[in-house]
Amino acid sequence: MLSVKGVHLWRGDRHVLRNVSFEAVPGHCVLLTGRNGAGKTTLLRAIAGLLEPEEGEMTWRGASTRVSRNEFHAELAYLGHEPPLKGDLSGGENLRFSVGIRRAVTGAEIDAALVRTGADSFADRPTRLLSAGQRRRIALAGVLLANAALWLLDEPTTNLDAEGQQLVADLIAGQLARAGLVVAAVHHSLPLVAGTITELTLGAA
Amino acid sequence: MKTSALAAAYLVAARDLRLAFRKPSQLLQPLMFFMIVATLFPLTLTPELSRLRDAAPGVLWIGALLSSLLALEFLFRDDASDGTLEQFALSGQSLTWMLFAKTCTHWLLTGLPLALSAPLAALALGVPVAALGGMVAALALGSFALSLVGAICAGLTLGARRGGVLLSLLTLPLSVPILVFGSDATRHAISGTEIAGPMYMLGAIAVLGLTLAPLAAAAAVRIGLE
């Protein structure tokens, strides 16, 4: 479904991604591992379309992710290093906007997602007053609400407590059970069910 | 159900208005700058009203241009730094419409208040009351065109560190026609002659900007996000 073939990408004069290829099918999670600077974030951003690789091909449901960009993005939820939240808006307001520009969403749906990620007790406070972990929980609720077939997660467990790490694993398992796809960059192994995971180590050569 | 492009644009505008009212200082700063520049001139020039009146179009338009450059910095920068601009780009919606909504809201919050408060500064410069209507219209139209042109440059300079200087350098040459026709319209308004000619030119620039700038701004932002 998601296929990445022979991707090369330079950042300045550094050859970050060297011939990266993988395929992900529904119900499958690809874990990107590798040392710092191996290109995990770069690969995720390239798949999302935020970076343009010099060479290689990426397709989603058989169509190039660059040609049918809006159709691809409509099925994509991307969560980067920093939760994309406006500090002056509350968690609920942030989600009403970020999910609202993708699809019609009701307040009840947002509340349910916030409860699921354990963010309901602080969702009405401006996000600049929240801790990094709390902000991540709100962003995770946004990923959940996007109803996207493909999740691209960059270090999803950063700043989360032990219970939060389990939450991320449960959310990913839920996404896989819905025949969704997950590509996640991770440093720590996630407590995921075996058999649904492919590990791809970057920068090994 | 997928959100339509117009509904998404409306959400962007509503969010930006809400943010502006939560943090008004950022929007007041360019307006204050304009008022200070325009009202300090009568103090430093001769207090002769006829002389001040001659200088008024230049003072008002240079003040408006510099203040709009100041305001342009905030157009995309905050959204780019907290990652919400990436969210726009990855929403599967037309980035063109969303950025157009953002630019219009930005003008509504900076350009329009500037045009509406200009009569205060203009009176201090000895502009006759009869000329105020034409002057406000020219400033409103001109600042709208400036916002549209500026949106392209703001998008292009997103990726650059210390992009503020670069943004000014890029925007200034593009804004010269607006400055020329805008101050010309104001001069005609003050002398009581027909202002339609330069106003048509300002309108033409604004329409050209309206047609091309949102597309160019969306392409520029995609480059700037890299």
Interface residues (C-beta under 8 A of the other chain):
Chain A: A48 G49 L50 L51 E52 N70 E71 F72 H73 A74 E75 L76 Y78 G80 E82 P83 P84 L85 K86 G87 D88 L89 E93 F97 S98 G100 I101 R102 R103 A104
Chain B: M1 K2 T3 A7 A8 L11 V12 R15 R18 L19 R22 K23 D82 G83 T84 E86 Q87 F88 A89 L90 S91 G92 Q93 S94 M98 L225 E226
